[in-house]
Amino acid sequence: MAGRTGRRPGAVSAPYQVGDVVRGPESLPPGDYRTPVIYEGEVVQVGSGWNGVDANNAYLWVRLADRSERRLAIRRCALVPPAERSVP
């Protein structure tokens, strides 16, 4: 059973939490060589939620100002200080 934090036994800690505001590039599927679009949004999910699925290609789900959601590459994201946010 997961503890109060909701973490699974043996789970690795992520650098972001639900509610953080981050900016970073979208997470493209393997073999997609487009230039990733940079988005800013509120973290609504860290990774897939499935054990081991995103171990090699970790990502965040963020909610944008227009209420849509995007998947961002976690290793290329940065926290956005309140003074620099474009998301209310």
Biopython code that builds the backbone (N, CA, C, O; Angstrom):
import numpy as np
from Bio.PDB.StructureBuilder import StructureBuilder

atoms = [
    (1, "MET", "N", (0.825, -1.173, 0.000)),
    (1, "MET", "CA", (0.000, 0.000, 0.000)),
    (1, "MET", "C", (0.874, 1.244, 0.000)),
    (1, "MET", "O", (1.873, 1.305, 0.716)),
    (2, "ALA", "N", (0.500, 2.237, -0.804)),
    (2, "ALA", "CA", (1.267, 3.473, -0.868)),
    (2, "ALA", "C", (1.079, 4.263, 0.418)),
    (2, "ALA", "O", (0.029, 4.195, 1.056)),
    (3, "GLY", "N", (2.107, 5.010, 0.788)),
    (3, "GLY", "CA", (2.024, 5.831, 1.991)),
    (3, "GLY", "C", (1.194, 7.080, 1.753)),
    (3, "GLY", "O", (0.540, 7.233, 0.721)),
    (4, "ARG", "N", (1.239, 7.959, 2.726)),
    (4, "ARG", "CA", (0.457, 9.192, 2.640)),
    (4, "ARG", "C", (0.890, 10.064, 1.468)),
    (4, "ARG", "O", (0.098, 10.872, 0.984)),
    (5, "THR", "N", (2.114, 9.923, 1.007)),
    (5, "THR", "CA", (2.592, 10.734, -0.102)),
    (5, "THR", "C", (2.071, 10.222, -1.437)),
    (5, "THR", "O", (2.164, 10.930, -2.439)),
    (6, "GLY", "N", (1.528, 9.015, -1.477)),
    (6, "GLY", "CA", (1.041, 8.434, -2.722)),
    (6, "GLY", "C", (2.144, 7.761, -3.520)),
    (6, "GLY", "O", (1.894, 7.274, -4.623)),
    (7, "ARG", "N", (3.351, 7.724, -2.990)),
    (7, "ARG", "CA", (4.468, 7.106, -3.709)),
    (7, "ARG", "C", (4.435, 5.598, -3.542)),
    (7, "ARG", "O", (4.114, 5.078, -2.474)),
    (8, "ARG", "N", (4.773, 4.910, -4.617)),
    (8, "ARG", "CA", (4.886, 3.458, -4.567)),
    (8, "ARG", "C", (6.199, 3.075, -3.896)),
    (8, "ARG", "O", (7.171, 3.824, -3.988)),
    (9, "PRO", "N", (6.253, 1.932, -3.225)),
    (9, "PRO", "CA", (7.515, 1.474, -2.650)),
    (9, "PRO", "C", (8.575, 1.376, -3.746)),
    (9, "PRO", "O", (8.319, 0.807, -4.807)),
    (10, "GLY", "N", (9.750, 1.922, -3.496)),
    (10, "GLY", "CA", (10.836, 1.876, -4.464)),
    (10, "GLY", "C", (10.770, 2.971, -5.518)),
    (10, "GLY", "O", (11.643, 3.032, -6.384)),
    (11, "ALA", "N", (9.763, 3.837, -5.473)),
    (11, "ALA", "CA", (9.638, 4.912, -6.467)),
    (11, "ALA", "C", (10.729, 5.945, -6.246)),
    (11, "ALA", "O", (11.149, 6.194, -5.116)),
    (12, "VAL", "N", (11.180, 6.544, -7.342)),
    (12, "VAL", "CA", (12.198, 7.584, -7.282)),
    (12, "VAL", "C", (11.504, 8.932, -7.163)),
    (12, "VAL", "O", (10.494, 9.174, -7.824)),
    (13, "SER", "N", (12.033, 9.796, -6.335)),
    (13, "SER", "CA", (11.450, 11.119, -6.140)),
    (13, "SER", "C", (11.607, 11.964, -7.400)),
    (13, "SER", "O", (12.667, 11.958, -8.026)),
    (14, "ALA", "N", (10.567, 12.679, -7.766)),
    (14, "ALA", "CA", (10.601, 13.568, -8.929)),
    (14, "ALA", "C", (10.948, 14.977, -8.467)),
    (14, "ALA", "O", (10.688, 15.333, -7.318)),
    (15, "PRO", "N", (11.538, 15.787, -9.358)),
    (15, "PRO", "CA", (11.912, 17.145, -8.964)),
    (15, "PRO", "C", (10.731, 18.108, -8.915)),
    (15, "PRO", "O", (10.898, 19.245, -8.474)),
    (16, "TYR", "N", (9.550, 17.696, -9.349)),
    (16, "TYR", "CA", (8.373, 18.562, -9.367)),
    (16, "TYR", "C", (7.208, 17.875, -8.680)),
    (16, "TYR", "O", (7.158, 16.650, -8.574)),
    (17, "GLN", "N", (6.265, 18.701, -8.211)),
    (17, "GLN", "CA", (5.066, 18.193, -7.561)),
    (17, "GLN", "C", (3.843, 18.739, -8.273)),
    (17, "GLN", "O", (3.918, 19.755, -8.964)),
    (18, "VAL", "N", (2.717, 18.060, -8.104)),
    (18, "VAL", "CA", (1.456, 18.550, -8.629)),
    (18, "VAL", "C", (1.230, 19.942, -8.049)),
    (18, "VAL", "O", (1.368, 20.151, -6.844)),
    (19, "GLY", "N", (0.879, 20.896, -8.920)),
    (19, "GLY", "CA", (0.654, 22.272, -8.495)),
    (19, "GLY", "C", (1.798, 23.210, -8.837)),
    (19, "GLY", "O", (1.594, 24.422, -8.911)),
    (20, "ASP", "N", (3.011, 22.672, -9.050)),
    (20, "ASP", "CA", (4.130, 23.514, -9.474)),
    (20, "ASP", "C", (3.838, 24.085, -10.853)),
    (20, "ASP", "O", (3.136, 23.462, -11.649)),
    (21, "VAL", "N", (4.372, 25.267, -11.137)),
    (21, "VAL", "CA", (4.273, 25.839, -12.479)),
    (21, "VAL", "C", (5.653, 25.696, -13.120)),
    (21, "VAL", "O", (6.659, 26.148, -12.572)),
    (22, "VAL", "N", (5.678, 25.059, -14.288)),
    (22, "VAL", "CA", (6.935, 24.794, -14.990)),
    (22, "VAL", "C", (6.844, 25.271, -16.433)),
    (22, "VAL", "O", (5.760, 25.484, -16.976)),
    (23, "ARG", "N", (8.022, 25.430, -17.037)),
    (23, "ARG", "CA", (8.123, 25.758, -18.461)),
    (23, "ARG", "C", (9.118, 24.778, -19.067)),
    (23, "ARG", "O", (10.174, 24.514, -18.491)),
    (24, "GLY", "N", (8.773, 24.242, -20.236)),
    (24, "GLY", "CA", (9.684, 23.316, -20.886)),
    (24, "GLY", "C", (9.126, 22.823, -22.202)),
    (24, "GLY", "O", (8.001, 23.155, -22.574)),
    (25, "PRO", "N", (9.931, 22.014, -22.918)),
    (25, "PRO", "CA", (9.526, 21.514, -24.224)),
    (25, "PRO", "C", (8.581, 20.324, -24.126)),
    (25, "PRO", "O", (8.642, 19.535, -23.183)),
    (26, "GLU", "N", (7.708, 20.214, -25.120)),
    (26, "GLU", "CA", (6.827, 19.052, -25.178)),
    (26, "GLU", "C", (7.660, 17.790, -25.315)),
    (26, "GLU", "O", (8.768, 17.822, -25.849)),
    (27, "SER", "N", (7.128, 16.690, -24.836)),
    (27, "SER", "CA", (7.786, 15.392, -24.931)),
    (27, "SER", "C", (7.320, 14.722, -26.219)),
    (27, "SER", "O", (6.169, 14.302, -26.337)),
    (28, "LEU", "N", (8.238, 14.630, -27.182)),
    (28, "LEU", "CA", (7.899, 14.028, -28.474)),
    (28, "LEU", "C", (8.127, 12.522, -28.430)),
    (28, "LEU", "O", (8.995, 12.047, -27.698)),
    (29, "PRO", "N", (7.355, 11.770, -29.209)),
    (29, "PRO", "CA", (7.569, 10.323, -29.248)),
    (29, "PRO", "C", (8.908, 9.989, -29.906)),
    (29, "PRO", "O", (9.413, 10.779, -30.704)),
    (30, "PRO", "N", (9.488, 8.834, -29.585)),
    (30, "PRO", "CA", (10.748, 8.426, -30.210)),
    (30, "PRO", "C", (10.629, 8.476, -31.735)),
    (30, "PRO", "O", (9.624, 8.048, -32.303)),
    (31, "GLY", "N", (11.660, 9.000, -32.385)),
    (31, "GLY", "CA", (11.677, 9.069, -33.841)),
    (31, "GLY", "C", (11.034, 10.330, -34.406)),
    (31, "GLY", "O", (11.096, 10.556, -35.614)),
    (32, "ASP", "N", (10.431, 11.141, -33.578)),
    (32, "ASP", "CA", (9.830, 12.401, -34.027)),
    (32, "ASP", "C", (10.890, 13.483, -33.857)),
    (32, "ASP", "O", (11.283, 13.802, -32.735)),
    (33, "TYR", "N", (11.350, 14.046, -34.966)),
    (33, "TYR", "CA", (12.467, 14.984, -34.924)),
    (33, "TYR", "C", (12.041, 16.439, -35.098)),
    (33, "TYR", "O", (12.867, 17.298, -35.406)),
    (34, "ARG", "N", (10.745, 16.715, -34.898)),
    (34, "ARG", "CA", (10.295, 18.105, -34.943)),
    (34, "ARG", "C", (10.958, 18.890, -33.817)),
    (34, "ARG", "O", (11.426, 18.312, -32.836)),
    (35, "THR", "N", (10.993, 20.182, -33.965)),
    (35, "THR", "CA", (11.450, 21.029, -32.869)),
    (35, "THR", "C", (10.320, 21.091, -31.846)),
    (35, "THR", "O", (9.214, 21.516, -32.180)),
    (36, "PRO", "N", (10.576, 20.677, -30.608)),
    (36, "PRO", "CA", (9.503, 20.677, -29.607)),
    (36, "PRO", "C", (9.041, 22.098, -29.284)),
    (36, "PRO", "O", (9.849, 23.025, -29.216)),
    (37, "VAL", "N", (7.747, 22.255, -29.090)),
    (37, "VAL", "CA", (7.165, 23.528, -28.696)),
    (37, "VAL", "C", (7.384, 23.692, -27.189)),
    (37, "VAL", "O", (7.271, 22.727, -26.433)),
    (38, "ILE", "N", (7.698, 24.915, -26.757)),
    (38, "ILE", "CA", (7.877, 25.215, -25.342)),
    (38, "ILE", "C", (6.524, 25.647, -24.768)),
    (38, "ILE", "O", (5.842, 26.505, -25.329)),
    (39, "TYR", "N", (6.152, 25.037, -23.638)),
    (39, "TYR", "CA", (4.890, 25.355, -22.974)),
    (39, "TYR", "C", (5.154, 25.716, -21.525)),
    (39, "TYR", "O", (6.191, 25.368, -20.960)),
    (40, "GLU", "N", (4.193, 26.424, -20.929)),
    (40, "GLU", "CA", (4.215, 26.729, -19.506)),
    (40, "GLU", "C", (2.867, 26.323, -18.940)),
    (40, "GLU", "O", (1.823, 26.620, -19.520)),
    (41, "GLY", "N", (2.897, 25.649, -17.813)),
    (41, "GLY", "CA", (1.638, 25.249, -17.203)),
    (41, "GLY", "C", (1.814, 24.700, -15.807)),
    (41, "GLY", "O", (2.928, 24.559, -15.303)),
    (42, "GLU", "N", (0.678, 24.391, -15.195)),
    (42, "GLU", "CA", (0.652, 23.835, -13.846)),
    (42, "GLU", "C", (0.726, 22.313, -13.922)),
    (42, "GLU", "O", (-0.033, 21.691, -14.665)),
    (43, "VAL", "N", (1.630, 21.716, -13.163)),
    (43, "VAL", "CA", (1.790, 20.265, -13.153)),
    (43, "VAL", "C", (0.523, 19.624, -12.595)),
    (43, "VAL", "O", (0.079, 19.948, -11.494)),
    (44, "VAL", "N", (-0.058, 18.698, -13.384)),
    (44, "VAL", "CA", (-1.241, 17.970, -12.930)),
    (44, "VAL", "C", (-0.945, 16.479, -12.747)),
    (44, "VAL", "O", (-1.720, 15.769, -12.106)),
    (45, "GLN", "N", (0.172, 16.002, -13.308)),
    (45, "GLN", "CA", (0.565, 14.600, -13.123)),
    (45, "GLN", "C", (2.044, 14.477, -13.418)),
    (45, "GLN", "O", (2.546, 15.065, -14.377)),
    (46, "VAL", "N", (2.742, 13.713, -12.595)),
    (46, "VAL", "CA", (4.162, 13.459, -12.809)),
    (46, "VAL", "C", (4.301, 12.053, -13.361)),
    (46, "VAL", "O", (4.026, 11.079, -12.660)),
    (47, "GLY", "N", (4.728, 11.938, -14.617)),
    (47, "GLY", "CA", (4.885, 10.640, -15.258)),
    (47, "GLY", "C", (3.559, 9.999, -15.618)),
    (47, "GLY", "O", (2.508, 10.640, -15.584)),
    (48, "SER", "N", (3.628, 8.728, -15.962)),
    (48, "SER", "CA", (2.460, 8.002, -16.441)),
    (48, "SER", "C", (1.593, 7.472, -15.308)),
    (48, "SER", "O", (0.398, 7.228, -15.483)),
    (49, "GLY", "N", (2.212, 7.297, -14.146)),
    (49, "GLY", "CA", (1.498, 6.658, -13.049)),
    (49, "GLY", "C", (1.638, 5.143, -13.075)),
    (49, "GLY", "O", (1.171, 4.457, -12.166)),
    (50, "TRP", "N", (2.283, 4.619, -14.117)),
    (50, "TRP", "CA", (2.488, 3.172, -14.241)),
    (50, "TRP", "C", (3.945, 2.856, -13.966)),
    (50, "TRP", "O", (4.833, 3.487, -14.539)),
    (51, "ASN", "N", (4.201, 1.901, -13.108)),
    (51, "ASN", "CA", (5.541, 1.528, -12.706)),
    (51, "ASN", "C", (6.423, 1.189, -13.915)),
    (51, "ASN", "O", (6.106, 0.280, -14.682)),
    (52, "GLY", "N", (7.522, 1.919, -14.079)),
    (52, "GLY", "CA", (8.507, 1.618, -15.114)),
    (52, "GLY", "C", (8.201, 2.141, -16.498)),
    (52, "GLY", "O", (9.079, 2.093, -17.359)),
    (53, "VAL", "N", (7.003, 2.640, -16.761)),
    (53, "VAL", "CA", (6.647, 3.058, -18.123)),
    (53, "VAL", "C", (7.497, 4.210, -18.612)),
    (53, "VAL", "O", (7.940, 4.209, -19.761)),
    (54, "ASP", "N", (7.733, 5.201, -17.752)),
    (54, "ASP", "CA", (8.454, 6.382, -18.207)),
    (54, "ASP", "C", (9.869, 6.449, -17.643)),
    (54, "ASP", "O", (10.424, 7.539, -17.506)),
    (55, "ALA", "N", (10.454, 5.316, -17.318)),
    (55, "ALA", "CA", (11.784, 5.295, -16.723)),
    (55, "ALA", "C", (12.841, 5.893, -17.647)),
    (55, "ALA", "O", (13.717, 6.616, -17.173)),
    (56, "ASN", "N", (12.788, 5.617, -18.946)),
    (56, "ASN", "CA", (13.794, 6.123, -19.873)),
    (56, "ASN", "C", (13.409, 7.450, -20.508)),
    (56, "ASN", "O", (14.270, 8.137, -21.057)),
    (57, "ASN", "N", (12.149, 7.821, -20.448)),
    (57, "ASN", "CA", (11.682, 9.036, -21.111)),
    (57, "ASN", "C", (10.657, 9.722, -20.210)),
    (57, "ASN", "O", (9.488, 9.843, -20.576)),
    (58, "ALA", "N", (11.094, 10.167, -19.039)),
    (58, "ALA", "CA", (10.181, 10.723, -18.030)),
    (58, "ALA", "C", (9.514, 12.001, -18.529)),
    (58, "ALA", "O", (10.100, 12.775, -19.286)),
    (59, "TYR", "N", (8.291, 12.199, -18.092)),
    (59, "TYR", "CA", (7.543, 13.375, -18.516)),
    (59, "TYR", "C", (6.609, 13.864, -17.420)),
    (59, "TYR", "O", (6.369, 13.184, -16.422)),
    (60, "LEU", "N", (6.090, 15.068, -17.642)),
    (60, "LEU", "CA", (5.094, 15.700, -16.780)),
    (60, "LEU", "C", (3.871, 15.992, -17.622)),
    (60, "LEU", "O", (3.995, 16.245, -18.820)),
    (61, "TRP", "N", (2.694, 15.963, -17.025)),
    (61, "TRP", "CA", (1.497, 16.479, -17.679)),
    (61, "TRP", "C", (1.231, 17.838, -17.049)),
    (61, "TRP", "O", (1.166, 17.954, -15.825)),
    (62, "VAL", "N", (1.077, 18.865, -17.877)),
    (62, "VAL", "CA", (0.786, 20.203, -17.376)),
    (62, "VAL", "C", (-0.508, 20.713, -17.997)),
    (62, "VAL", "O", (-0.838, 20.388, -19.137)),
    (63, "ARG", "N", (-1.233, 21.518, -17.225)),
    (63, "ARG", "CA", (-2.460, 22.161, -17.704)),
    (63, "ARG", "C", (-2.101, 23.586, -18.089)),
    (63, "ARG", "O", (-1.565, 24.348, -17.285)),
    (64, "LEU", "N", (-2.410, 23.935, -19.345)),
    (64, "LEU", "CA", (-2.107, 25.257, -19.866)),
    (64, "LEU", "C", (-3.201, 26.257, -19.495)),
    (64, "LEU", "O", (-4.242, 25.878, -18.958)),
    (65, "ALA", "N", (-2.957, 27.525, -19.783)),
    (65, "ALA", "CA", (-3.919, 28.585, -19.463)),
    (65, "ALA", "C", (-5.264, 28.350, -20.142)),
    (65, "ALA", "O", (-6.302, 28.726, -19.597)),
    (66, "ASP", "N", (-5.264, 27.727, -21.339)),
    (66, "ASP", "CA", (-6.520, 27.472, -22.058)),
    (66, "ASP", "C", (-7.222, 26.208, -21.570)),
    (66, "ASP", "O", (-8.222, 25.786, -22.151)),
    (67, "ARG", "N", (-6.695, 25.599, -20.491)),
    (67, "ARG", "CA", (-7.237, 24.401, -19.833)),
    (67, "ARG", "C", (-6.923, 23.100, -20.584)),
    (67, "ARG", "O", (-7.337, 22.030, -20.137)),
    (68, "SER", "N", (-6.208, 23.161, -21.703)),
    (68, "SER", "CA", (-5.767, 21.925, -22.358)),
    (68, "SER", "C", (-4.535, 21.411, -21.606)),
    (68, "SER", "O", (-3.966, 22.120, -20.776)),
    (69, "GLU", "N", (-4.133, 20.185, -21.901)),
    (69, "GLU", "CA", (-2.976, 19.596, -21.225)),
    (69, "GLU", "C", (-1.944, 19.146, -22.247)),
    (69, "GLU", "O", (-2.283, 18.732, -23.356)),
    (70, "ARG", "N", (-0.679, 19.236, -21.851)),
    (70, "ARG", "CA", (0.431, 18.812, -22.695)),
    (70, "ARG", "C", (1.384, 17.976, -21.867)),
    (70, "ARG", "O", (1.457, 18.105, -20.644)),
    (71, "ARG", "N", (2.110, 17.118, -22.558)),
    (71, "ARG", "CA", (3.116, 16.271, -21.925)),
    (71, "ARG", "C", (4.476, 16.916, -22.184)),
    (71, "ARG", "O", (4.868, 17.108, -23.335)),
    (72, "LEU", "N", (5.191, 17.248, -21.115)),
    (72, "LEU", "CA", (6.491, 17.898, -21.236)),
    (72, "LEU", "C", (7.603, 16.968, -20.795)),
    (72, "LEU", "O", (7.400, 16.099, -19.947)),
    (73, "ALA", "N", (8.796, 17.156, -21.381)),
    (73, "ALA", "CA", (9.980, 16.373, -21.031)),
    (73, "ALA", "C", (10.500, 16.848, -19.669)),
    (73, "ALA", "O", (10.996, 17.969, -19.551)),
    (74, "ILE", "N", (10.388, 16.007, -18.652)),
    (74, "ILE", "CA", (10.686, 16.412, -17.270)),
    (74, "ILE", "C", (12.121, 16.892, -17.104)),
    (74, "ILE", "O", (12.359, 17.839, -16.354)),
    (75, "ARG", "N", (13.069, 16.280, -17.767)),
    (75, "ARG", "CA", (14.474, 16.627, -17.577)),
    (75, "ARG", "C", (14.847, 17.961, -18.211)),
    (75, "ARG", "O", (15.941, 18.475, -17.979)),
    (76, "ARG", "N", (13.953, 18.518, -19.003)),
    (76, "ARG", "CA", (14.242, 19.784, -19.680)),
    (76, "ARG", "C", (13.319, 20.900, -19.197)),
    (76, "ARG", "O", (13.288, 21.977, -19.792)),
    (77, "CYS", "N", (12.566, 20.652, -18.120)),
    (77, "CYS", "CA", (11.662, 21.659, -17.558)),
    (77, "CYS", "C", (12.365, 22.447, -16.462)),
    (77, "CYS", "O", (13.374, 22.018, -15.902)),
    (78, "ALA", "N", (11.795, 23.617, -16.176)),
    (78, "ALA", "CA", (12.294, 24.449, -15.079)),
    (78, "ALA", "C", (11.103, 25.050, -14.348)),
    (78, "ALA", "O", (10.090, 25.392, -14.959)),
    (79, "LEU", "N", (11.237, 25.175, -13.040)),
    (79, "LEU", "CA", (10.213, 25.858, -12.249)),
    (79, "LEU", "C", (10.147, 27.314, -12.702)),
    (79, "LEU", "O", (11.171, 27.914, -13.032)),
    (80, "VAL", "N", (8.951, 27.875, -12.718)),
    (80, "VAL", "CA", (8.760, 29.270, -13.095)),
    (80, "VAL", "C", (8.434, 30.051, -11.829)),
    (80, "VAL", "O", (7.421, 29.784, -11.182)),
    (81, "PRO", "N", (9.292, 31.024, -11.465)),
    (81, "PRO", "CA", (8.991, 31.833, -10.275)),
    (81, "PRO", "C", (7.704, 32.622, -10.475)),
    (81, "PRO", "O", (7.383, 32.985, -11.606)),
    (82, "PRO", "N", (6.958, 32.899, -9.405)),
    (82, "PRO", "CA", (5.689, 33.615, -9.527)),
    (82, "PRO", "C", (5.760, 34.901, -10.352)),
    (82, "PRO", "O", (4.833, 35.191, -11.108)),
    (83, "ALA", "N", (6.830, 35.669, -10.224)),
    (83, "ALA", "CA", (6.948, 36.943, -10.935)),
    (83, "ALA", "C", (7.088, 36.762, -12.456)),
    (83, "ALA", "O", (6.853, 37.707, -13.210)),
    (84, "GLU", "N", (7.467, 35.558, -12.914)),
    (84, "GLU", "CA", (7.707, 35.316, -14.333)),
    (84, "GLU", "C", (6.600, 34.489, -15.002)),
    (84, "GLU", "O", (6.717, 34.147, -16.178)),
    (85, "ARG", "N", (5.535, 34.167, -14.270)),
    (85, "ARG", "CA", (4.499, 33.273, -14.796)),
    (85, "ARG", "C", (3.562, 33.983, -15.753)),
    (85, "ARG", "O", (3.164, 35.127, -15.533)),
    (86, "SER", "N", (3.215, 33.268, -16.832)),
    (86, "SER", "CA", (2.186, 33.764, -17.732)),
    (86, "SER", "C", (0.857, 33.063, -17.444)),
    (86, "SER", "O", (-0.191, 33.463, -17.953)),
    (87, "VAL", "N", (0.915, 32.003, -16.611)),
    (87, "VAL", "CA", (-0.277, 31.266, -16.197)),
    (87, "VAL", "C", (-0.793, 31.897, -14.906)),
    (87, "VAL", "O", (-0.023, 32.055, -13.958)),
    (88, "PRO", "N", (-2.068, 32.261, -14.843)),
    (88, "PRO", "CA", (-2.589, 32.879, -13.614)),
    (88, "PRO", "C", (-2.551, 31.945, -12.432)),
    (88, "PRO", "O", (-2.956, 32.323, -11.332)),
]
sb = StructureBuilder()
sb.init_structure("model")
sb.init_model(0)
sb.init_chain("A")
sb.init_seg("    ")
for serial, (resi, resn, name, xyz) in enumerate(atoms, 1):
    if name == "N":
        sb.init_residue(resn, " ", resi, " ")
    sb.init_atom(name, np.array(xyz, "f"), 0.0, 1.0, " ", f" {name:<3s}", serial, name[0])
structure = sb.get_structure()
